[in-house]
Amino acid sequence: MKEPVTRFGVYLYALATIAAGVLDLIWGEFEAAHQPIGALGDHIPGQTIFAYITAVWMIAAGVAILWRRTTRWGALAAAAIYLVFALFWLPRFITVPRIIGFSLTLFFGLLAGMFTQLIVVAGGLLIYSPKVRPLARWIFGLGALLFGFAHLSGVQDVSRMMPAWTPLGGSFWVVLTGVAFLLAGLSILSGILDRIAAHLLALMLLLFEISLISLVIGSPHNHIPWGSNAYSLAAAGAVMIFAGLLSGSSRQVTPVVMKSVP
């Protein structure tokens, strides 16, 4: 695809996937916030080995996306590992309500957690084949709605992630982004101004880096802030790919960063 935003989204998605894998290698573990294998149990045999395998898988998938001859297969590999991360959320739909009780807020929060991974799954699938765009529309649209509900129903909790120096206070920005998520989701699902909404959604995810970088500075030895940065960039890349596809182009994504030697 020749859409500049789409190409940039592919590069960003691939590089963020590589970064997430490198971080898993450095820490020798899964990143708990976005790779929640802990939902399967507290003592999983061989967890460290699985983390290293996952890290190598993500690095290889990201590199493959950047190489023209293997772009589609790298994208499929990335989508597959992100889907595994999404499936890690499933046990929580049973265990968490048993511990703290069932509520719609909790249910929507768990769905939002799962959709954090499904939108990057959709990004990989769109690189593999733009024909999955109808499915991607539902994933991005519902995901944005769920993120909006999560922000607005947990203002105080989410605002703790905002830097102390944030003007107007963290709660203001949590509410504002929550409303923005809802509007983006409705626009994408309805098809009304959906391309503009997708571009703005990607921009908002990129702007989240401002608060996430401050978390890294505050806790440089904590895997989660670093992993959250990588995830946010991958998600922004996925939305950019979708936004570019909404222009009507259906050609295959073929970013050329590495050229094979004949």
TORSE-571958 format. One record per residue: x, y negated, z negated of N, C-alpha, C in turn; residue in one letter. Coordinates in Angstrom, 2 decimals. Layout:
<atoms>
n.u  n.v  n.w  ca.u  ca.v  ca.w  c.u  c.v  c.w  rest
X  Y  Z  X  Y  Z  X  Y  Z  A
...
</atoms>
This chain:
<atoms>
n.u  n.v  n.w  ca.u  ca.v  ca.w  c.u  c.v  c.w  rest
0.83  1.19  0.00  0.00  0.00  0.00  0.87  -1.24  0.00  M
0.46  -2.23  0.76  1.25  -3.44  0.86  0.79  -4.52  -0.09  K
-0.26  -4.27  -0.84  -0.72  -5.22  -1.84  0.38  -5.43  -2.87  E
0.94  -6.67  -2.98  2.07  -6.91  -3.89  1.77  -6.52  -5.33  P
0.58  -6.86  -5.80  0.23  -6.53  -7.19  0.21  -5.03  -7.39  V
-0.26  -4.30  -6.37  -0.31  -2.85  -6.47  1.10  -2.27  -6.55  T
2.00  -2.75  -5.69  3.38  -2.27  -5.72  4.02  -2.56  -7.07  R
3.82  -3.78  -7.57  4.38  -4.12  -8.87  3.79  -3.23  -9.95  F
2.49  -2.93  -9.84  1.85  -2.05  -10.82  2.45  -0.66  -10.80  G
2.77  -0.14  -9.61  3.38  1.18  -9.51  4.75  1.18  -10.17  V
5.57  0.16  -9.87  6.89  0.07  -10.48  6.78  -0.02  -12.00  Y
5.86  -0.87  -12.46  5.70  -1.06  -13.89  5.25  0.23  -14.57  L
4.30  0.92  -13.95  3.80  2.19  -14.48  4.93  3.21  -14.58  Y
5.72  3.31  -13.52  6.81  4.29  -13.49  7.88  3.96  -14.52  A
8.29  2.71  -14.58  9.35  2.31  -15.50  8.90  2.44  -16.95  L
7.64  2.11  -17.23  7.12  2.25  -18.59  7.04  3.71  -19.00  A
6.71  4.58  -18.06  6.68  6.02  -18.34  8.09  6.52  -18.65  T
9.07  6.06  -17.88  10.46  6.41  -18.15  10.88  5.91  -19.53  I
10.51  4.66  -19.85  10.87  4.08  -21.15  10.28  4.87  -22.30  A
9.01  5.29  -22.16  8.38  6.08  -23.22  9.12  7.40  -23.42  A
9.57  8.01  -22.32  10.33  9.24  -22.44  11.67  9.03  -23.11  G
12.36  7.95  -22.74  13.65  7.64  -23.36  13.48  7.42  -24.86  V
12.42  6.73  -25.25  12.17  6.48  -26.67  11.92  7.78  -27.42  L
11.19  8.71  -26.80  10.97  10.01  -27.43  12.30  10.75  -27.61  D
13.19  10.61  -26.63  14.51  11.24  -26.75  15.31  10.63  -27.89  L
15.28  9.31  -28.00  16.05  8.63  -29.04  15.56  9.03  -30.42  I
14.24  9.05  -30.62  13.69  9.38  -31.94  13.58  10.89  -32.15  W
13.55  11.65  -31.09  13.40  13.10  -31.22  12.05  13.51  -31.77  G
11.03  12.74  -31.42  9.68  13.02  -31.91  8.65  12.38  -30.99  E
7.39  12.79  -31.15  6.29  12.15  -30.44  5.99  10.80  -31.11  F
5.56  9.85  -30.31  5.17  8.54  -30.87  3.73  8.66  -31.38  E
3.56  8.53  -32.69  2.31  8.91  -33.35  1.09  8.15  -32.86  A
1.23  6.90  -32.48  0.06  6.10  -32.11  -0.50  6.48  -30.75  A
0.36  6.84  -29.80  -0.09  7.10  -28.43  0.20  8.52  -27.96  H
0.86  9.30  -28.79  1.10  10.71  -28.50  0.76  11.50  -29.77  Q
-0.50  11.42  -30.22  -0.87  11.89  -31.56  -0.96  13.40  -31.73  P
0.18  14.07  -31.56  0.18  15.52  -31.74  -0.15  15.89  -33.18  I
0.03  14.95  -34.11  -0.28  15.20  -35.50  -1.74  15.54  -35.73  G
-2.61  15.20  -34.78  -4.02  15.55  -34.91  -4.24  17.05  -34.87  A
-3.25  17.79  -34.34  -3.37  19.24  -34.26  -2.94  19.94  -35.54  L
-2.32  19.18  -36.45  -1.87  19.77  -37.71  -0.61  19.09  -38.21  G
-0.32  19.29  -39.49  0.83  18.64  -40.10  2.15  19.37  -39.82  D
2.08  20.66  -39.62  3.30  21.45  -39.44  3.17  22.30  -38.17  H
3.53  21.72  -37.05  3.44  22.42  -35.77  4.80  23.01  -35.44  I
4.90  24.32  -35.31  6.20  24.95  -35.00  6.79  24.43  -33.70  P
8.08  24.10  -33.73  8.76  23.65  -32.52  8.38  22.27  -32.05  G
7.83  21.45  -32.94  7.35  20.13  -32.54  8.48  19.27  -31.95  Q
9.66  19.35  -32.55  10.78  18.55  -32.05  11.18  18.99  -30.64  T
11.20  20.31  -30.42  11.53  20.82  -29.09  10.50  20.35  -28.06  I
9.22  20.42  -28.44  8.17  19.94  -27.54  8.34  18.45  -27.24  F
8.78  17.69  -28.24  8.98  16.25  -28.03  10.08  16.01  -27.01  A
11.17  16.78  -27.10  12.26  16.63  -26.13  11.82  17.05  -24.73  Y
11.05  18.13  -24.64  10.55  18.57  -23.34  9.65  17.50  -22.73  I
8.78  16.94  -23.57  7.88  15.88  -23.12  8.67  14.67  -22.65  T
9.72  14.32  -23.39  10.55  13.17  -23.02  11.17  13.36  -21.65  A
11.75  14.52  -21.43  12.38  14.81  -20.13  11.33  14.81  -19.02  V
10.16  15.37  -19.32  9.06  15.40  -18.35  8.68  13.97  -17.94  W
8.52  13.07  -18.91  8.10  11.71  -18.60  9.17  10.96  -17.82  M
10.42  11.16  -18.18  11.50  10.50  -17.46  11.54  11.00  -16.01  I
11.44  12.30  -15.85  11.46  12.88  -14.50  10.26  12.41  -13.68  A
9.09  12.34  -14.30  7.89  11.90  -13.59  8.03  10.45  -13.14  A
8.53  9.60  -14.04  8.70  8.19  -13.68  9.69  8.00  -12.56  G
10.82  8.71  -12.62  11.83  8.63  -11.55  11.25  9.14  -10.23  V
10.49  10.21  -10.30  9.89  10.78  -9.08  8.93  9.79  -8.42  A
8.20  9.02  -9.23  7.28  8.03  -8.68  8.05  6.98  -7.88  I
9.23  6.63  -8.34  10.02  5.60  -7.69  10.72  6.08  -6.41  L
10.72  7.38  -6.17  11.37  7.96  -4.99  10.28  8.31  -3.99  W
10.38  7.75  -2.80  9.30  7.85  -1.82  8.83  9.28  -1.56  R
9.78  10.20  -1.42  9.41  11.57  -1.07  8.66  12.29  -2.18  R
8.80  11.83  -3.40  8.18  12.55  -4.53  7.18  11.69  -5.30  T
6.81  10.55  -4.72  5.92  9.62  -5.43  4.64  10.30  -5.92  T
3.96  10.99  -5.02  2.66  11.57  -5.38  2.80  12.64  -6.44  R
3.84  13.48  -6.32  4.00  14.56  -7.30  4.46  14.02  -8.65  W
5.27  12.96  -8.62  5.64  12.32  -9.88  4.43  11.71  -10.56  G
3.56  11.10  -9.76  2.34  10.51  -10.32  1.45  11.57  -10.94  A
1.35  12.72  -10.27  0.52  13.80  -10.80  1.10  14.34  -12.10  L
2.44  14.43  -12.15  3.09  14.89  -13.38  2.87  13.91  -14.52  A
2.94  12.61  -14.22  2.69  11.60  -15.26  1.25  11.67  -15.74  A
0.32  11.80  -14.81  -1.10  11.90  -15.18  -1.34  13.11  -16.07  A
-0.65  14.21  -15.77  -0.84  15.44  -16.54  -0.38  15.28  -17.97  A
0.78  14.67  -18.19  1.27  14.53  -19.57  0.45  13.51  -20.34  I
-0.01  12.45  -19.67  -0.89  11.50  -20.35  -2.23  12.14  -20.70  Y
-2.69  13.07  -19.85  -3.93  13.79  -20.16  -3.75  14.65  -21.40  L
-2.59  15.27  -21.55  -2.31  16.04  -22.76  -2.41  15.15  -23.99  V
-1.85  13.93  -23.90  -1.93  13.00  -25.02  -3.39  12.66  -25.33  F
-4.21  12.52  -24.29  -5.63  12.23  -24.50  -6.32  13.39  -25.21  A
-5.96  14.62  -24.83  -6.57  15.79  -25.46  -6.18  15.93  -26.93  L
-5.02  15.36  -27.30  -4.62  15.38  -28.71  -5.66  14.71  -29.61  F
-6.48  13.83  -29.02  -7.48  13.11  -29.81  -8.68  13.98  -30.17  W
-8.91  15.04  -29.42  -10.14  15.82  -29.60  -10.34  16.36  -31.02  L
-9.31  16.93  -31.69  -9.54  17.43  -33.05  -10.03  16.37  -34.03  P
-9.68  15.12  -33.77  -10.07  14.05  -34.69  -11.58  13.82  -34.69  R
-12.25  14.17  -33.60  -13.71  14.02  -33.56  -14.38  14.96  -34.56  F
-13.66  16.00  -34.99  -14.19  16.94  -35.98  -13.64  16.66  -37.37  I
-12.34  16.46  -37.45  -11.70  16.33  -38.76  -11.96  14.98  -39.43  T
-11.88  13.90  -38.68  -12.02  12.58  -39.29  -13.42  12.36  -39.89  V
-14.52  12.67  -39.18  -15.84  12.52  -39.80  -16.01  13.35  -41.07  P
-15.36  14.52  -41.13  -15.45  15.34  -42.33  -14.80  14.67  -43.53  R
-13.77  13.88  -43.26  -13.02  13.24  -44.34  -13.68  11.95  -44.79  I
-14.07  11.09  -43.85  -14.58  9.76  -44.23  -16.05  9.57  -43.86  I
-16.67  10.58  -43.27  -18.08  10.47  -42.92  -18.27  9.95  -41.51  G
-19.41  10.30  -40.92  -19.68  9.90  -39.54  -20.31  8.52  -39.49  F
-19.91  7.74  -38.50  -20.54  6.45  -38.21  -20.30  6.15  -36.74  S
-21.18  5.33  -36.15  -21.01  4.97  -34.75  -19.72  4.20  -34.53  L
-19.36  3.36  -35.50  -18.11  2.61  -35.38  -16.92  3.56  -35.29  T
-16.93  4.58  -36.15  -15.85  5.57  -36.12  -15.85  6.32  -34.79  L
-17.01  6.72  -34.32  -17.12  7.46  -33.07  -16.57  6.65  -31.89  F
-16.98  5.37  -31.82  -16.49  4.51  -30.74  -14.98  4.27  -30.87  F
-14.50  4.20  -32.11  -13.07  4.02  -32.32  -12.27  5.21  -31.82  G
-12.78  6.42  -32.07  -12.10  7.62  -31.59  -12.14  7.70  -30.06  L
-13.29  7.34  -29.49  -13.37  7.31  -28.03  -12.40  6.30  -27.44  L
-12.28  5.15  -28.10  -11.34  4.14  -27.62  -9.92  4.67  -27.65  A
-9.58  5.42  -28.70  -8.26  6.01  -28.79  -8.00  6.97  -27.64  G
-8.99  7.80  -27.31  -8.84  8.73  -26.21  -8.70  8.00  -24.88  M
-9.48  6.93  -24.73  -9.44  6.20  -23.46  -8.15  5.39  -23.29  F
-7.42  5.13  -24.37  -6.12  4.49  -24.19  -5.23  5.35  -23.31  T
-5.39  6.67  -23.42  -4.61  7.57  -22.59  -5.28  7.84  -21.25  Q
-6.60  7.88  -21.21  -7.28  8.17  -19.96  -7.05  7.09  -18.91  L
-6.86  5.83  -19.34  -6.63  4.80  -18.32  -5.25  4.95  -17.68  I
-4.27  5.45  -18.41  -2.98  5.70  -17.77  -3.01  7.00  -16.97  V
-3.87  7.93  -17.37  -4.13  9.10  -16.53  -4.68  8.64  -15.18  V
-5.64  7.73  -15.24  -6.25  7.21  -14.02  -5.23  6.50  -13.14  A
-4.28  5.78  -13.76  -3.25  5.12  -12.99  -2.42  6.10  -12.19  G
-2.03  7.21  -12.82  -1.27  8.23  -12.11  -2.08  8.87  -11.00  G
-3.36  9.13  -11.26  -4.21  9.75  -10.24  -4.42  8.83  -9.05  L
-4.49  7.52  -9.29  -4.65  6.57  -8.19  -3.41  6.53  -7.30  L
-2.24  6.68  -7.90  -1.03  6.75  -7.09  -1.03  8.04  -6.27  I
-1.46  9.12  -6.89  -1.51  10.41  -6.18  -2.49  10.36  -5.02  Y
-3.67  9.79  -5.27  -4.67  9.70  -4.21  -5.67  8.57  -4.52  S
-5.71  7.52  -3.69  -6.69  6.45  -3.90  -8.14  6.91  -3.83  P
-8.37  8.14  -3.37  -9.73  8.65  -3.27  -10.40  8.84  -4.62  K
-9.60  8.82  -5.71  -10.20  8.98  -7.04  -10.67  7.64  -7.60  V
-10.70  6.62  -6.75  -11.09  5.28  -7.22  -12.45  5.25  -7.92  R
-13.49  5.96  -7.43  -14.77  5.94  -8.16  -14.64  6.46  -9.60  P
-13.87  7.53  -9.79  -13.65  8.04  -11.14  -12.87  7.03  -11.97  L
-11.85  6.43  -11.35  -11.04  5.44  -12.05  -11.88  4.25  -12.49  A
-12.84  3.85  -11.67  -13.71  2.73  -12.04  -14.43  3.01  -13.36  R
-14.94  4.23  -13.51  -15.64  4.59  -14.74  -14.68  4.63  -15.92  W
-13.48  5.14  -15.69  -12.51  5.22  -16.78  -12.09  3.83  -17.24  I
-11.75  2.95  -16.29  -11.33  1.60  -16.66  -12.49  0.81  -17.25  F
-13.67  0.96  -16.67  -14.82  0.21  -17.16  -15.23  0.63  -18.56  G
-15.41  1.93  -18.77  -15.79  2.42  -20.10  -14.68  2.17  -21.11  L
-13.43  2.34  -20.67  -12.31  2.08  -21.58  -12.31  0.64  -22.07  G
-12.51  -0.30  -21.15  -12.53  -1.71  -21.55  -13.68  -1.99  -22.52  A
-14.85  -1.40  -22.27  -15.97  -1.59  -23.19  -15.65  -1.05  -24.57  L
-15.05  0.13  -24.62  -14.71  0.75  -25.91  -13.66  -0.07  -26.64  L
-12.67  -0.61  -25.92  -11.66  -1.45  -26.56  -12.32  -2.70  -27.14  F
-13.30  -3.24  -26.41  -14.01  -4.42  -26.91  -14.77  -4.12  -28.18  G
-15.50  -2.99  -28.20  -16.23  -2.60  -29.41  -15.26  -2.37  -30.57  F
-14.11  -1.75  -30.28  -13.14  -1.47  -31.34  -12.60  -2.77  -31.93  A
-12.32  -3.75  -31.08  -11.82  -5.03  -31.57  -12.88  -5.74  -32.42  H
-14.09  -5.81  -31.91  -15.14  -6.58  -32.59  -15.65  -5.89  -33.85  L
-15.53  -4.58  -33.93  -16.00  -3.87  -35.12  -14.90  -3.70  -36.16  S
-13.67  -4.04  -35.81  -12.56  -3.92  -36.75  -11.65  -5.12  -36.71  G
-12.25  -6.30  -36.76  -11.50  -7.55  -36.61  -10.35  -7.64  -37.60  V
-10.63  -7.36  -38.86  -9.61  -7.50  -39.89  -8.46  -6.53  -39.69  Q
-8.78  -5.29  -39.32  -7.73  -4.29  -39.12  -6.86  -4.64  -37.92  D
-7.50  -5.02  -36.81  -6.73  -5.33  -35.60  -5.92  -6.60  -35.78  V
-6.45  -7.56  -36.52  -5.76  -8.84  -36.69  -4.44  -8.68  -37.44  S
-4.28  -7.57  -38.18  -3.01  -7.34  -38.87  -1.85  -7.11  -37.90  R
-2.19  -6.76  -36.66  -1.15  -6.55  -35.66  -0.68  -7.86  -35.05  M
-1.40  -8.94  -35.31  -1.04  -10.23  -34.73  0.08  -10.88  -35.52  M
1.02  -11.55  -34.85  2.11  -12.25  -35.56  1.57  -13.33  -36.49  P
2.26  -13.56  -37.58  1.82  -14.56  -38.55  1.80  -15.96  -37.95  A
2.63  -16.21  -36.94  2.72  -17.54  -36.36  1.63  -17.81  -35.30  W
0.76  -16.83  -35.06  -0.27  -16.99  -34.03  -1.17  -18.19  -34.33  T
-1.30  -19.15  -33.40  -2.18  -20.30  -33.64  -3.63  -19.89  -33.73  P
-4.38  -20.58  -34.54  -5.82  -20.36  -34.74  -6.13  -19.09  -35.53  L
-5.11  -18.35  -35.92  -5.32  -17.16  -36.73  -5.55  -15.91  -35.90  G
-5.14  -14.78  -36.43  -5.26  -13.52  -35.71  -6.69  -13.13  -35.40  G
-7.61  -13.40  -36.32  -9.01  -13.01  -36.12  -9.61  -13.66  -34.89  S
-9.25  -14.92  -34.66  -9.77  -15.63  -33.47  -9.39  -14.88  -32.21  F
-8.12  -14.47  -32.09  -7.66  -13.82  -30.88  -8.20  -12.41  -30.75  W
-8.44  -11.75  -31.87  -9.03  -10.40  -31.82  -10.45  -10.49  -31.27  V
-11.23  -11.46  -31.75  -12.60  -11.64  -31.26  -12.58  -12.04  -29.79  V
-11.69  -12.97  -29.43  -11.62  -13.43  -28.05  -11.27  -12.29  -27.10  L
-10.26  -11.50  -27.46  -9.88  -10.38  -26.59  -10.95  -9.29  -26.58  T
-11.65  -9.13  -27.71  -12.74  -8.17  -27.75  -13.83  -8.54  -26.76  G
-14.21  -9.81  -26.74  -15.22  -10.28  -25.79  -14.70  -10.14  -24.36  V
-13.41  -10.45  -24.16  -12.82  -10.32  -22.83  -12.85  -8.87  -22.35  A
-12.57  -7.94  -23.25  -12.65  -6.53  -22.89  -14.07  -6.15  -22.46  F
-15.05  -6.60  -23.23  -16.44  -6.28  -22.90  -16.83  -6.82  -21.53  L
-16.47  -8.07  -21.26  -16.82  -8.69  -19.98  -16.11  -7.97  -18.83  L
-14.84  -7.61  -19.04  -14.10  -6.90  -18.00  -14.74  -5.55  -17.72  A
-15.12  -4.83  -18.78  -15.74  -3.53  -18.60  -17.05  -3.62  -17.84  G
-17.88  -4.59  -18.21  -19.16  -4.76  -17.51  -18.96  -5.12  -16.05  L
-17.98  -5.98  -15.78  -17.70  -6.39  -14.41  -17.20  -5.22  -13.57  S
-16.29  -4.43  -14.12  -15.73  -3.29  -13.38  -16.81  -2.24  -13.11  I
-17.63  -1.96  -14.11  -18.68  -0.95  -13.93  -19.75  -1.40  -12.96  L
-20.08  -2.67  -12.97  -21.14  -3.18  -12.11  -20.65  -3.50  -10.71  S
-19.34  -3.71  -10.56  -18.79  -4.10  -9.27  -18.90  -5.58  -8.99  G
-19.38  -6.35  -9.95  -19.52  -7.80  -9.79  -18.22  -8.48  -10.22  I
-17.54  -9.12  -9.27  -16.25  -9.77  -9.54  -15.26  -8.78  -10.17  L
-15.36  -7.52  -9.74  -14.56  -6.48  -10.39  -13.06  -6.65  -10.14  D
-12.67  -7.13  -8.95  -11.24  -7.28  -8.68  -10.63  -8.37  -9.55  R
-11.35  -9.47  -9.69  -10.86  -10.55  -10.56  -10.77  -10.05  -11.99  I
-11.80  -9.32  -12.42  -11.82  -8.79  -13.79  -10.65  -7.84  -14.02  A
-10.33  -7.00  -13.02  -9.22  -6.06  -13.16  -7.89  -6.80  -13.26  A
-7.72  -7.83  -12.45  -6.49  -8.63  -12.51  -6.35  -9.29  -13.89  H
-7.43  -9.87  -14.38  -7.39  -10.53  -15.68  -7.17  -9.53  -16.81  L
-7.74  -8.34  -16.67  -7.53  -7.29  -17.67  -6.06  -6.90  -17.72  L
-5.43  -6.75  -16.55  -4.01  -6.42  -16.50  -3.18  -7.54  -17.12  A
-3.55  -8.78  -16.84  -2.82  -9.91  -17.41  -2.94  -9.92  -18.93  L
-4.12  -9.62  -19.45  -4.31  -9.60  -20.89  -3.45  -8.51  -21.53  M
-3.37  -7.35  -20.91  -2.54  -6.27  -21.44  -1.07  -6.67  -21.44  L
-0.64  -7.42  -20.42  0.73  -7.90  -20.39  0.98  -8.92  -21.50  L
-0.01  -9.77  -21.75  0.14  -10.78  -22.80  0.20  -10.16  -24.19  L
-0.37  -8.94  -24.32  -0.28  -8.24  -25.60  1.17  -7.99  -25.98  F
2.05  -8.00  -24.98  3.47  -7.78  -25.26  4.03  -8.81  -26.23  E
3.43  -10.00  -26.26  3.90  -11.06  -27.15  3.82  -10.61  -28.60  I
2.67  -10.03  -28.96  2.51  -9.56  -30.34  3.27  -8.26  -30.58  S
3.34  -7.40  -29.55  4.01  -6.12  -29.73  5.52  -6.30  -29.88  L
6.09  -7.25  -29.15  7.53  -7.51  -29.28  7.86  -8.00  -30.68  I
6.97  -8.81  -31.25  7.20  -9.29  -32.61  7.18  -8.14  -33.60  S
6.35  -7.10  -33.33  6.33  -5.92  -34.20  7.64  -5.15  -34.09  L
8.21  -5.10  -32.90  9.51  -4.43  -32.73  10.59  -5.17  -33.50  V
10.57  -6.50  -33.43  11.56  -7.30  -34.15  11.43  -7.09  -35.65  I
10.17  -6.98  -36.11  9.94  -6.79  -37.54  10.27  -5.40  -38.03  G
10.13  -4.38  -37.14  10.41  -2.99  -37.52  11.20  -2.31  -36.42  S
12.45  -2.71  -36.23  13.24  -2.18  -35.11  13.54  -0.69  -35.19  P
13.41  -0.10  -36.37  13.70  1.32  -36.54  12.44  2.18  -36.54  H
11.31  1.56  -36.21  10.03  2.27  -36.18  9.69  2.62  -34.73  N
9.43  3.88  -34.48  9.13  4.35  -33.13  7.84  3.76  -32.57  H
6.84  3.56  -33.42  5.51  3.16  -32.96  5.50  1.81  -32.24  I
6.10  0.73  -32.78  6.09  -0.53  -32.04  6.76  -0.43  -30.67  P
7.86  0.30  -30.60  8.53  0.49  -29.32  7.64  1.25  -28.35  W
7.04  2.33  -28.84  6.16  3.13  -27.99  4.93  2.36  -27.55  G
4.43  1.50  -28.44  3.26  0.69  -28.09  3.59  -0.27  -26.96  S
4.79  -0.82  -26.96  5.22  -1.68  -25.86  5.24  -0.92  -24.54  N
5.82  0.28  -24.57  5.88  1.09  -23.35  4.49  1.44  -22.87  A
3.61  1.81  -23.81  2.24  2.15  -23.42  1.53  0.94  -22.80  Y
1.65  -0.23  -23.44  0.96  -1.42  -22.95  1.39  -1.75  -21.53  S
2.68  -1.59  -21.23  3.17  -1.86  -19.88  2.63  -0.83  -18.89  L
2.59  0.44  -19.30  2.05  1.48  -18.42  0.57  1.22  -18.14  A
-0.17  0.82  -19.16  -1.60  0.53  -18.99  -1.80  -0.66  -18.07  A
-0.99  -1.70  -18.25  -1.08  -2.87  -17.38  -0.78  -2.47  -15.94  A
0.24  -1.62  -15.75  0.55  -1.15  -14.41  -0.60  -0.38  -13.79  G
-1.25  0.47  -14.59  -2.38  1.26  -14.10  -3.52  0.35  -13.65  A
-3.82  -0.69  -14.43  -4.91  -1.60  -14.06  -4.54  -2.40  -12.82  V
-3.26  -2.77  -12.68  -2.83  -3.48  -11.48  -3.01  -2.63  -10.23  M
-2.70  -1.35  -10.35  -2.89  -0.44  -9.22  -4.37  -0.41  -8.82  I
-5.22  -0.30  -9.81  -6.67  -0.28  -9.55  -7.12  -1.59  -8.92  F
-6.64  -2.72  -9.44  -7.02  -4.02  -8.91  -6.63  -4.16  -7.45  A
-5.42  -3.67  -7.11  -4.98  -3.73  -5.72  -5.84  -2.87  -4.82  G
-6.26  -1.72  -5.30  -7.10  -0.83  -4.50  -8.47  -1.42  -4.23  L
-8.92  -2.30  -5.10  -10.23  -2.91  -4.92  -10.26  -3.87  -3.73  L
-9.08  -4.14  -3.15  -9.03  -5.00  -1.97  -9.60  -4.28  -0.75  S
-9.79  -2.95  -0.88  -10.36  -2.19  0.21  -9.37  -1.31  0.92  G
-8.06  -1.45  0.55  -7.06  -0.61  1.19  -7.13  0.79  0.62  S
-6.96  1.79  1.45  -6.98  3.18  0.99  -5.73  3.93  1.41  S
-4.70  3.17  1.81  -3.46  3.85  2.19  -2.71  4.34  0.96  R
-1.89  5.34  1.19  -1.16  5.96  0.08  -0.13  5.01  -0.49  Q
0.05  5.05  -1.81  1.06  4.24  -2.46  2.43  4.87  -2.21  V
3.35  4.11  -1.62  4.67  4.66  -1.33  5.75  3.65  -1.67  T
6.00  3.39  -2.95  7.07  2.46  -3.29  8.41  3.05  -2.95  P
9.27  2.27  -2.33  10.59  2.76  -1.97  11.63  2.06  -2.82  V
12.08  2.73  -3.86  13.14  2.20  -4.71  14.39  3.01  -4.50  V
14.20  4.33  -4.38  15.32  5.23  -4.14  15.13  5.89  -2.79  M
16.14  5.91  -1.95  16.06  6.54  -0.65  16.86  7.82  -0.65  K
16.28  8.85  -0.09  16.98  10.12  -0.06  18.07  10.09  1.00  S
19.10  10.89  0.81  20.18  11.00  1.77  19.88  12.14  2.72  V
19.87  11.88  4.05  19.53  12.94  5.01  20.49  14.13  4.88  P
</atoms>
